[in-house]
Amino acid sequence: MLMAFLTCNSVANISCLRPSNQFTIPSSPFKPFKLPSFWPWQKVKMGPLSVSPMGFGTWAWGNQLLWGYQESMDSELQQVFNFAVENGINLFDTADSYGTGRLNGQSEKLLGKFIREFPGKKLEQSEIVIATKFAAYPWRLTPGQFVKACKASLDRLQIEQIGIGQLHWSTANYAPPQELALWGGLVAMYEKGLVQAVGVSNYGPKQLVKIHDYLKARGVPLCSAQVQFSLLSMGEEQMEIKKICDSLGIRLISYSPLGLGMLSGKYTPSNLPRGPRALLFKQILPGLEPLLSSLREIAESRRKTIPQVAINWCICKGTIPIPGIKTVKQVEENLGALGWRLSSTELLQLEDAAHESPQRMIQNIFQTK
């Protein structure tokens, strides 16, 4: 069960400085929010794109099993989207498989709707970068079928071009022949102009180098690699992936930067979340006290929250974290991870504490070597 739900997911230059850092959000009833002086308008390069130093994940937008989504939440999710964009976030990660049962693809549909109905300027709409992932379903056996999947995502999103088209996972572990169809599909999407850039998700070091070389030989740059990366997932393999990304000019996107909520500070062994996550948290949380204690200590000294410190660690490691969001409050808190940086001493303290904690996040079963 735990493995099953995990498979569902899995600074260059300052482009704008606002004259004041006190804003009232006209499209939502929430109180004014005091922003950092320039982040998140400080964009970073990701292939041909300029994106905010943090994006937001939308796995929960349509997922009933793990995140308790109901269609009655859509109006609040639209406020969440508007609030994020109005405060400088322009990167949103999704997937064609996000959504439970009949709601499959719901995340893409909602993002498309929210972009169309965004009350801001058209220029702001055009700068929004959608990074969607295409599932390696067993019936997608040819490049043409992946092009068809990309066109279906474009229909759901109602946009002319996807920012980053990503392979959701590699089939190298269980169906190696299908891998070439995946790679050929990325090339075809790019050559047809359906996507501005291409990326991968859940690729380990060896497969990452292989697909990079394959795409390079066909004149297609690999823009991004998305992997589970956090203080709970900082093993040798993750660090090797980061090293490869740095050497090849690939931007690493860190998903689950809060460990599905285990690094939020909200939960304890006696206070577990509802649903399937409780089983995982029950196994791992009891061994996280050294790490959570260090996060708490630094958060208090910085006058930040535990999630803000955990996300800032990902940013300091040179990645673009994409925490999931469902409420305006979550967006507001996550924005507090921007505009400052942990010191080298604090980074070392957190990493030492992570090594002292006997438990680690279980890895996605599709993660390759």
Secondary structure, 3 states (H helix, E strand, C coil): CHHHHHHCCCCCEECCCCCCCEECCCCCCCCCEECCCCCCCEEEEECCEEECCCCEECCCCCCHHHHCCCHHHHHHHHHHHHHHHHCCCCEEEEECCCCCHHHCCHHHHHHHHHHHHCCCCHHHHHCCEEEEEECCCCCCCCHHHHHHHHHHHHHHHCCCCEEEEEECCCCCCCCHHHHHHHHHHHHHHHHCCCEEEEEEECCCHHHHHHHHHHHHHCCCCEEEEEEECECCECCHHHHHHHHHHHHHCCEEEEECCCHHHCCCCCCECCECCCCCHHHHHHHHHHHCHHHHHHHHHHHHHHCCCHHHHHHHHHHHCCCEECCECCCHHHHHHHHCCCCCCCCHHHHHHHHHHHHHCCCCCCCCCCCCC
